[in-house]
Amino acid sequence: MEKPPSLLFVSLRLTFEEKARLQTDAAGMPVSEYMRWRLFDPNNPPLRRRSTNPVKDHKALAQALGLLGQSRLSSNLNQLARSANTGSLPVTPDTEAALLEAVAEIHEIRRLLIEALNLGAEP
């Protein structure tokens, strides 16, 4: 088994603005890892890391994805957008009811995803 390479500590002085930019550019990646990547391997994308927000509730996530898969929301929204763009969308009580139903379904899917992904309480 190969011995991992020894890592050395390097100090760097930055202004507050430079540090803030470095942290923003690192986008969640540890800054030291980001700097090492930019210095020595900028032509290759950085390694992907697991999310720091693991799934809290797999059952709720499965429910949300199941609802999304069963719904015809994407197809219906596409048809509505096409009709709206061509000016042929009559606003009838049926259209209004369909839109309100779609909004309710999307709201429930959003709630389930927020819960499953442990993203905090819904406002």
C-alpha positions as a Markdown table, in Angstrom:
| # | Residue | x | y | z |
|---|---|---|---|---|
| 1 | Met | 0.0 | 0.0 | 0.0 |
| 2 | Glu | 1.3 | 3.4 | -1.0 |
| 3 | Lys | 1.9 | 6.0 | 1.6 |
| 4 | Pro | -0.1 | 9.2 | 1.1 |
| 5 | Pro | 1.9 | 12.3 | 0.2 |
| 6 | Ser | 2.9 | 14.5 | 3.1 |
| 7 | Leu | 1.2 | 17.9 | 3.1 |
| 8 | Leu | 2.9 | 21.1 | 4.2 |
| 9 | Phe | 1.3 | 24.2 | 5.6 |
| 10 | Val | 1.7 | 27.4 | 3.6 |
| 11 | Ser | 0.7 | 30.8 | 4.9 |
| 12 | Leu | -0.8 | 33.5 | 2.6 |
| 13 | Arg | -1.7 | 37.1 | 3.3 |
| 14 | Leu | -4.9 | 38.4 | 1.7 |
| 15 | Thr | -7.0 | 41.5 | 2.0 |
| 16 | Phe | -10.6 | 41.0 | 3.3 |
| 17 | Glu | -11.8 | 41.5 | -0.3 |
| 18 | Glu | -9.4 | 38.9 | -1.7 |
| 19 | Lys | -10.4 | 36.4 | 1.0 |
| 20 | Ala | -14.1 | 37.0 | 0.3 |
| 21 | Arg | -13.6 | 36.5 | -3.4 |
| 22 | Leu | -11.6 | 33.4 | -2.8 |
| 23 | Gln | -14.4 | 31.9 | -0.6 |
| 24 | Thr | -17.0 | 32.9 | -3.2 |
| 25 | Asp | -15.0 | 31.4 | -6.0 |
| 26 | Ala | -14.5 | 28.2 | -4.0 |
| 27 | Ala | -18.3 | 27.8 | -3.9 |
| 28 | Gly | -18.4 | 25.5 | -0.9 |
| 29 | Met | -15.2 | 23.7 | -1.6 |
| 30 | Pro | -12.5 | 23.9 | 1.1 |
| 31 | Val | -10.4 | 27.0 | 0.2 |
| 32 | Ser | -7.1 | 25.1 | 0.5 |
| 33 | Glu | -8.4 | 22.5 | -1.9 |
| 34 | Tyr | -9.7 | 25.1 | -4.3 |
| 35 | Met | -6.3 | 26.9 | -4.3 |
| 36 | Arg | -4.4 | 23.7 | -4.9 |
| 37 | Trp | -6.8 | 22.9 | -7.8 |
| 38 | Arg | -6.4 | 26.3 | -9.3 |
| 39 | Leu | -2.6 | 26.3 | -9.0 |
| 40 | Phe | -1.8 | 22.8 | -10.1 |
| 41 | Asp | -4.7 | 21.4 | -12.2 |
| 42 | Pro | -6.9 | 24.3 | -13.5 |
| 43 | Asn | -7.7 | 22.5 | -16.8 |
| 44 | Asn | -9.5 | 19.7 | -15.1 |
| 45 | Pro | -12.8 | 20.2 | -13.2 |
| 46 | Pro | -12.4 | 19.8 | -9.4 |
| 47 | Leu | -13.5 | 16.6 | -7.8 |
| 48 | Arg | -17.2 | 16.6 | -6.8 |
| 49 | Arg | -18.0 | 16.2 | -3.1 |
| 50 | Arg | -21.0 | 14.8 | -1.4 |
| 51 | Ser | -23.6 | 17.4 | -0.3 |
| 52 | Thr | -23.2 | 18.7 | 3.2 |
| 53 | Asn | -27.0 | 18.5 | 3.5 |
| 54 | Pro | -27.8 | 14.8 | 3.5 |
| 55 | Val | -31.3 | 13.6 | 2.7 |
| 56 | Lys | -33.2 | 13.7 | 6.0 |
| 57 | Asp | -36.3 | 11.6 | 4.9 |
| 58 | His | -35.9 | 9.2 | 2.1 |
| 59 | Lys | -39.6 | 8.3 | 2.2 |
| 60 | Ala | -40.7 | 11.9 | 1.7 |
| 61 | Leu | -38.2 | 12.3 | -1.1 |
| 62 | Ala | -39.5 | 9.1 | -2.8 |
| 63 | Gln | -43.1 | 10.5 | -2.4 |
| 64 | Ala | -42.2 | 13.8 | -3.9 |
| 65 | Leu | -40.4 | 12.2 | -6.8 |
| 66 | Gly | -43.3 | 9.8 | -7.3 |
| 67 | Leu | -45.8 | 12.6 | -7.4 |
| 68 | Leu | -43.6 | 14.5 | -9.9 |
| 69 | Gly | -43.3 | 11.4 | -12.1 |
| 70 | Gln | -47.1 | 10.7 | -12.0 |
| 71 | Ser | -48.1 | 14.2 | -12.7 |
| 72 | Arg | -48.5 | 15.7 | -16.1 |
| 73 | Leu | -47.3 | 19.0 | -14.9 |
| 74 | Ser | -44.5 | 19.5 | -17.3 |
| 75 | Ser | -46.7 | 18.6 | -20.3 |
| 76 | Asn | -49.6 | 20.7 | -19.1 |
| 77 | Leu | -47.4 | 23.7 | -18.3 |
| 78 | Asn | -45.7 | 23.4 | -21.8 |
| 79 | Gln | -49.2 | 23.4 | -23.4 |
| 80 | Leu | -50.3 | 26.4 | -21.4 |
| 81 | Ala | -47.1 | 28.3 | -22.2 |
| 82 | Arg | -47.5 | 27.5 | -25.9 |
| 83 | Ser | -51.1 | 28.7 | -25.8 |
| 84 | Ala | -50.2 | 31.9 | -23.9 |
| 85 | Asn | -47.4 | 32.7 | -26.4 |
| 86 | Thr | -49.7 | 32.3 | -29.4 |
| 87 | Gly | -52.5 | 34.3 | -27.7 |
| 88 | Ser | -54.9 | 31.4 | -27.9 |
| 89 | Leu | -55.3 | 30.7 | -24.1 |
| 90 | Pro | -59.0 | 31.3 | -23.2 |
| 91 | Val | -59.3 | 32.0 | -19.5 |
| 92 | Thr | -62.3 | 29.9 | -18.7 |
| 93 | Pro | -63.4 | 28.5 | -15.3 |
| 94 | Asp | -61.9 | 25.1 | -16.4 |
| 95 | Thr | -58.6 | 26.8 | -17.2 |
| 96 | Glu | -58.5 | 28.6 | -13.9 |
| 97 | Ala | -59.4 | 25.4 | -12.0 |
| 98 | Ala | -56.6 | 23.5 | -13.8 |
| 99 | Leu | -54.1 | 26.2 | -13.0 |
| 100 | Leu | -55.1 | 26.2 | -9.3 |
| 101 | Glu | -54.8 | 22.4 | -9.2 |
| 102 | Ala | -51.3 | 22.6 | -10.7 |
| 103 | Val | -50.3 | 25.2 | -8.2 |
| 104 | Ala | -51.5 | 23.0 | -5.3 |
| 105 | Glu | -49.6 | 20.0 | -6.7 |
| 106 | Ile | -46.4 | 22.0 | -7.1 |
| 107 | His | -46.8 | 23.4 | -3.6 |
| 108 | Glu | -47.1 | 19.9 | -2.1 |
| 109 | Ile | -44.1 | 18.6 | -4.1 |
| 110 | Arg | -42.1 | 21.6 | -2.9 |
| 111 | Arg | -43.0 | 20.9 | 0.7 |
| 112 | Leu | -42.1 | 17.3 | 0.4 |
| 113 | Leu | -38.7 | 18.1 | -1.2 |
| 114 | Ile | -37.9 | 20.7 | 1.5 |
| 115 | Glu | -38.7 | 18.2 | 4.2 |
| 116 | Ala | -36.8 | 15.3 | 2.5 |
| 117 | Leu | -33.7 | 17.4 | 1.8 |
| 118 | Asn | -33.6 | 18.8 | 5.3 |
| 119 | Leu | -33.6 | 22.4 | 4.0 |
| 120 | Gly | -35.5 | 23.9 | 7.0 |
| 121 | Ala | -39.1 | 24.9 | 7.6 |
| 122 | Glu | -41.2 | 26.2 | 4.8 |
| 123 | Pro | -42.1 | 29.9 | 5.1 |
